[in-house]
Amino acid sequence: MRTYLSRNYFVAARARAPRTMVARTRGIGLTEVMVVMVIVGVLFAILMPVVAKVRRSSRSVVCASNLREIGGAFQSYAMHQQGRLPDPGISDKAWEQILLPYYSGKFQCPGDCELYPAVGSSYDWRDTGNAATTMAGKLLVDTRRADAVLAFESLPGWHAKGYINVVRLDGSVQTVQAEDCFKDLETPVREAATDARGTAARSSRKK
């Protein structure tokens, strides 16, 4: 009798087991799914600005590296030309073409989706057309400003609103306020430059 009852007990237990598992599987309802979706949405909203900032920072670093090499290319050109910088007006070539023997990279800022596809360059240099401020065709010794802006991004705001990457005559690369860069380009190369507030100290972040 005991053997018969034991067998029936185990048979009944096995029959109930699948139904119990099915019942537990059906425990996740619409409310739980919605909570998970809300959490994922919040995490996505938090992470997206961080990822975007990291990408902008990475592009700015690559751009700064390009400008550093471009500044070095100007110096190398001058060394082979008795200390004189290029003059595209006389050579009838774009300054980028003139520097090609000394620069192997691209004249492309990763943040530039406007100019490079159209004209093949994201950068410009201190060829102002003004004898007092230009460095085109000038001897390096013609300037007393080692911190004069030599080359720069053609447009501001590719990495941070209102800011622009520049390389100076001394080879340093900085991110400065765009208006400070343009003010520098209007300052004669033999005079001390001032920033947008009229002071000699420049608001900048060194790379």
C-alpha positions in Angstrom: 0.0 0.0 0.0 2.8 2.4 0.9 4.6 1.6 -2.3 1.5 2.3 -4.3 1.0 5.7 -2.6 4.6 6.7 -3.1 4.4 6.0 -6.8 1.2 7.9 -7.2 2.7 10.8 -5.2 5.8 11.1 -7.5 3.7 10.7 -10.7 1.4 13.5 -9.5 4.5 15.7 -8.6 6.0 15.3 -12.0 2.7 16.1 -13.7 2.5 19.3 -11.7 6.1 20.5 -12.3 5.7 21.7 -15.9 2.5 23.7 -15.0 4.4 25.4 -12.2 7.3 26.4 -14.5 4.9 27.7 -17.1 3.1 29.8 -14.4 6.4 31.3 -13.3 7.4 32.1 -16.9 4.3 34.1 -17.4 5.2 36.3 -14.3 6.8 39.1 -16.4 4.0 41.5 -17.3 3.6 44.6 -19.3 4.5 46.8 -16.3 7.9 45.2 -15.9 8.6 45.5 -19.6 7.7 49.2 -19.6 9.9 49.8 -16.5 12.9 48.2 -18.3 12.3 50.3 -21.4 12.2 53.5 -19.3 15.5 52.6 -17.6 17.1 51.9 -21.0 15.8 55.2 -22.3 17.2 57.1 -19.4 20.6 55.5 -19.7 20.6 56.2 -23.4 19.8 59.9 -22.8 22.6 60.1 -20.2 25.2 58.3 -22.3 24.6 60.0 -25.7 25.9 63.5 -24.7 29.0 61.8 -23.1 29.7 59.8 -26.2 29.2 62.9 -28.4 31.6 64.9 -26.2 34.3 62.1 -26.4 33.9 62.1 -30.2 34.3 65.9 -30.4 37.4 65.7 -28.2 38.9 63.0 -30.3 38.3 64.9 -33.5 39.9 68.0 -31.9 43.0 66.1 -31.0 43.4 64.8 -34.5 42.9 68.3 -35.9 45.5 69.7 -33.4 48.0 67.1 -34.6 47.4 68.1 -38.2 48.0 71.7 -37.4 51.2 70.9 -35.5 52.5 69.0 -38.6 51.4 71.9 -40.9 53.3 74.3 -38.7 56.4 72.1 -38.9 56.0 72.0 -42.7 56.1 75.8 -42.9 59.3 75.8 -40.8 60.8 73.1 -43.1 59.9 75.0 -46.2 61.5 78.2 -44.7 64.7 76.2 -43.9 65.1 75.3 -47.6 64.3 78.8 -48.8 66.8 80.9 -46.8 64.3 81.4 -44.0 61.5 82.7 -46.1 57.9 81.5 -45.9 55.9 80.6 -49.1 54.2 83.3 -51.2 51.3 81.7 -53.1 50.8 84.9 -55.0 54.2 84.7 -56.7 54.4 80.9 -57.1 50.8 80.8 -58.5 50.1 77.7 -56.3 47.9 77.1 -53.3 49.9 77.0 -50.1 48.8 73.4 -49.5 50.5 72.4 -52.8 53.6 74.3 -51.8 53.9 72.4 -48.6 53.3 68.9 -50.0 57.0 68.0 -50.1 57.1 68.7 -46.3 53.7 67.4 -45.2 52.4 63.9 -45.8 49.0 64.2 -44.1 45.6 65.4 -45.2 44.5 69.1 -44.9 41.3 67.8 -43.3 39.9 68.4 -39.9 37.7 65.4 -38.8 35.1 67.9 -37.6 34.8 69.6 -41.0 31.9 68.4 -43.1 31.6 71.7 -45.0 34.8 73.0 -46.6 37.0 70.0 -47.1 34.5 68.2 -49.4 34.2 71.4 -51.4 37.7 72.8 -51.6 40.0 70.0 -50.4 41.2 71.8 -47.3 39.9 72.6 -43.8 42.7 75.0 -42.9 44.0 78.5 -43.8 47.2 80.4 -42.9 48.4 83.9 -42.3 48.3 85.1 -45.9 46.2 88.2 -45.0 47.0 90.4 -48.1 48.2 93.2 -45.7 51.9 93.9 -45.6 51.8 94.6 -41.9 50.0 91.4 -40.8 50.8 88.8 -43.5 53.6 86.3 -43.3 53.4 85.3 -47.0 56.8 85.7 -48.5 58.2 87.0 -45.3 61.4 86.0 -43.6 61.0 84.3 -40.3 63.1 87.0 -38.7 60.7 89.6 -40.0 58.4 88.9 -37.1 59.1 89.6 -33.4 56.0 87.6 -32.4 56.8 84.0 -31.8 53.2 83.5 -30.6 51.7 84.9 -33.9 49.0 82.7 -35.3 50.5 80.9 -38.4 47.7 78.5 -39.5 44.2 77.8 -38.3 40.9 76.1 -38.9 39.1 77.9 -41.7 35.8 78.0 -39.6 35.2 78.1 -35.8 32.9 75.8 -33.9 33.9 72.4 -35.3 34.8 71.2 -31.9 33.3 73.7 -29.5 31.1 76.7 -30.1 33.0 79.9 -30.6 36.4 78.2 -30.5 39.0 77.5 -33.1 42.3 75.4 -33.3 45.4 77.3 -34.2 49.2 76.7 -34.6 51.5 79.5 -33.7 54.8 80.5 -35.2 56.6 78.9 -32.3 55.0 75.5 -33.1 52.5 75.5 -30.2 49.0 74.3 -30.9 46.1 75.8 -29.0 42.3 76.1 -28.9 41.4 79.8 -28.6 38.3 81.9 -28.9 37.6 82.6 -32.5 37.6 86.4 -32.0 41.0 86.2 -30.4 42.4 84.4 -33.4 40.9 86.9 -35.9 42.2 89.8 -33.8 45.7 88.2 -33.9 45.5 88.1 -37.7 44.7 91.8 -37.7 47.7 92.6 -35.5 51.0 93.5 -37.2 53.6 90.7 -36.9 56.0 93.1 -35.2 53.6 94.1 -32.4 52.3 92.4 -29.3 48.9 90.8 -29.8 46.0 91.4 -27.4 42.9 89.3 -26.8 39.3 90.2 -27.2 39.3 92.0 -23.9 42.3 94.2 -24.9 44.8 92.4 -22.6 48.0 90.7 -23.5 46.9 87.5 -21.8 45.1 85.2 -24.2 42.2 83.0 -23.3 43.3 79.6 -24.6 43.6 75.9 -23.8 46.9 74.3 -24.8 46.9 71.0 -26.4 
